[in-house]
Amino acid sequence: MPELPEVEVVRRGLERWVSGRLIDEVRVLHPRAVRRHVAGGEDFAARLTGHRMGLAQRRGKYLWLPLADSAQSVLAHLGMSGQLLVQPQEAPDEKHLRIRVRFADAQGTELRFVDQRTFGGLSLHDNTADGLPDVIAHIARDPLDDAFDDDAFHRALRARRTTIKRALLDQSLISGVGNIYADEALWRARLHYERPTGTFTRPRTAELLGHVRDVMNAALAVGGTSFDSLYVNVNGESGYFERSLDAYGREDEPCRRCGTAMRRRPWMNRSSYFCPRCQRPPRTAS
């Protein structure tokens, strides 16, 4: 699943190439692409046509396009393979093209939603008073948000009575962090993923947040992490942070810090990658 850096790369592309444009026509080519819009594809297309796209927004892993002249937004669920591409109108259709949005201007480009596995989609929602689509109003701010409250996060972290990786992936506590960047930040902080949150001091929490921000900013600088052709920006280009990963996907490879073979353990239907020497498990961990 794409995490904050990958979604932010897409948001920046939409801000440049789509925001401010007037929608002339919407075509839904696969019903699953609008299954979260319960009124169906025809209603989705009709409700968007004639409106102007506002400034592309993001909170954590969630991306949306407000309608500048309405109190509604188009929420994008990228899922495992969803792509929002800006393509010339004359470009051949992608094999898994699901939605096409054309604009009433002379730029000659259109917005396409492409999704091989059809787990993602677009949907229209009312906005809250804060300008978020109402279905994601519960999502916490992310650590790159200027309004993120470090002290409040520390207090909530200590109160959760869970383990640190579970807390980092809890989108109601801190948004945008997924499996890849959690493992990377924990490796940088020399923390085992099963470390109890109740053991965190304020300085330790601040240090961890610093590593979370550093790894996300580093990923952003190179376009995010792309393990295959499914993770691309609006121009279809892949990110290169995979080459800089210190923990994730490096089972049996030497730790870049101490040389010990990295390990992988099953964790919540996923995997956790860590260095057994640099990230020693707590005594309470199984």
PEDA-V397784 format. One record per residue. N is the residue number from 1. SS is DSSP state (helix for helix, strand for strand, loop for the rest). PHI is phi in whole degrees, -180 to 180 (999 if undefined). Layout:
# PEDA-V397784
n = {N,N}
ss = {SS,SS}
phi = {PHI,PHI}
This chain:
# PEDA-V397784
n = {1,2,3,4,5,6,7,8,9,10,11,12,13,14,15,16,17,18,19,20,21,22,23,24,25,26,27,28,29,30,31,32,33,34,35,36,37,38,39,40,41,42,43,44,45,46,47,48,49,50,51,52,53,54,55,56,57,58,59,60,61,62,63,64,65,66,67,68,69,70,71,72,73,74,75,76,77,78,79,80,81,82,83,84,85,86,87,88,89,90,91,92,93,94,95,96,97,98,99,100,101,102,103,104,105,106,107,108,109,110,111,112,113,114,115,116,117,118,119,120,121,122,123,124,125,126,127,128,129,130,131,132,133,134,135,136,137,138,139,140,141,142,143,144,145,146,147,148,149,150,151,152,153,154,155,156,157,158,159,160,161,162,163,164,165,166,167,168,169,170,171,172,173,174,175,176,177,178,179,180,181,182,183,184,185,186,187,188,189,190,191,192,193,194,195,196,197,198,199,200,201,202,203,204,205,206,207,208,209,210,211,212,213,214,215,216,217,218,219,220,221,222,223,224,225,226,227,228,229,230,231,232,233,234,235,236,237,238,239,240,241,242,243,244,245,246,247,248,249,250,251,252,253,254,255,256,257,258,259,260,261,262,263,264,265,266,267,268,269,270,271,272,273,274,275,276,277,278,279,280,281,282,283,284,285,286}
ss = {loop,loop,loop,helix,helix,helix,helix,helix,helix,helix,helix,helix,helix,helix,helix,helix,helix,loop,loop,loop,loop,strand,strand,strand,strand,strand,strand,strand,loop,loop,helix,helix,helix,helix,loop,loop,loop,loop,loop,loop,helix,helix,helix,helix,helix,helix,helix,helix,loop,loop,loop,strand,strand,strand,strand,strand,strand,strand,strand,loop,loop,strand,strand,strand,strand,strand,strand,loop,loop,loop,loop,strand,strand,strand,strand,strand,strand,loop,loop,loop,loop,strand,strand,strand,strand,strand,strand,strand,loop,loop,loop,loop,loop,loop,loop,loop,strand,strand,strand,strand,strand,strand,strand,loop,loop,loop,loop,loop,strand,strand,strand,strand,strand,strand,strand,loop,loop,loop,loop,loop,strand,strand,strand,strand,strand,strand,strand,loop,loop,loop,loop,loop,strand,helix,helix,helix,loop,loop,loop,loop,loop,strand,loop,loop,loop,loop,loop,loop,loop,helix,helix,helix,helix,helix,helix,helix,helix,helix,helix,helix,loop,loop,strand,helix,helix,helix,helix,helix,loop,loop,loop,loop,loop,loop,strand,loop,loop,loop,helix,helix,helix,helix,helix,helix,helix,helix,helix,helix,helix,loop,loop,loop,loop,loop,loop,strand,helix,helix,helix,loop,loop,helix,helix,helix,helix,helix,helix,helix,helix,helix,helix,helix,helix,helix,helix,helix,helix,helix,helix,helix,helix,loop,loop,loop,loop,loop,loop,loop,loop,loop,loop,strand,loop,loop,loop,loop,loop,strand,loop,loop,helix,helix,helix,helix,loop,loop,loop,loop,loop,loop,loop,loop,loop,strand,loop,loop,loop,loop,loop,loop,strand,strand,strand,strand,strand,strand,strand,loop,loop,strand,strand,strand,strand,strand,strand,loop,loop,loop,loop,loop,loop,loop,loop,loop,loop,loop}
phi = {999,-65,-111,-51,-60,-66,-68,-66,-60,-66,-59,-63,-66,-66,-59,-76,-107,-123,-56,91,-91,-88,-79,-100,-158,-128,-124,-96,-100,-148,-62,-66,-70,-126,-66,-80,-94,-63,-78,99,-65,-65,-66,-58,-65,-65,-73,-90,-60,92,-97,-104,-72,-89,-76,-58,-125,-149,-135,60,-90,-99,-125,-148,-115,-67,-89,-63,-111,-152,-95,-130,-141,-94,-93,-103,-102,-78,59,-90,-145,-72,-133,-106,-117,-101,-126,-58,-58,-84,-66,-58,-65,-68,-58,-112,-66,-114,-141,-123,-123,-108,-119,-92,-152,-102,-70,79,-119,-134,-98,-124,-104,-116,-152,-63,-96,55,-89,-94,163,-118,-151,-106,-139,-71,-91,-81,-62,-87,87,-94,-56,-60,-75,-119,-62,-83,-74,-71,-68,-100,-68,-93,-77,-59,-91,-64,-102,-61,-66,-64,-62,-61,-63,-67,-61,-65,-82,-73,54,-136,-109,-67,-70,-60,-66,-65,-91,-82,-71,-87,-104,-152,-102,97,-90,-118,-61,-65,-76,-65,-61,-66,-66,-67,-63,-63,-86,60,-115,-76,-66,-96,-62,-64,-67,-68,-91,-80,-87,-59,-62,-68,-64,-62,-64,-63,-60,-62,-69,-58,-66,-63,-70,-70,-66,-65,-67,-59,-63,-117,87,90,-111,-123,-88,-154,-72,-79,-103,-139,-85,-67,-97,81,-97,-87,-88,-123,-70,-53,-69,-106,-66,-97,-125,-60,78,-109,-55,71,-86,-69,-57,-70,-102,-123,89,-68,-63,-69,-120,-125,-129,-60,-155,49,64,-131,-133,-116,-111,-160,-98,-68,-94,-78,-122,-69,-68,-68,-64,-85,-75,-76}
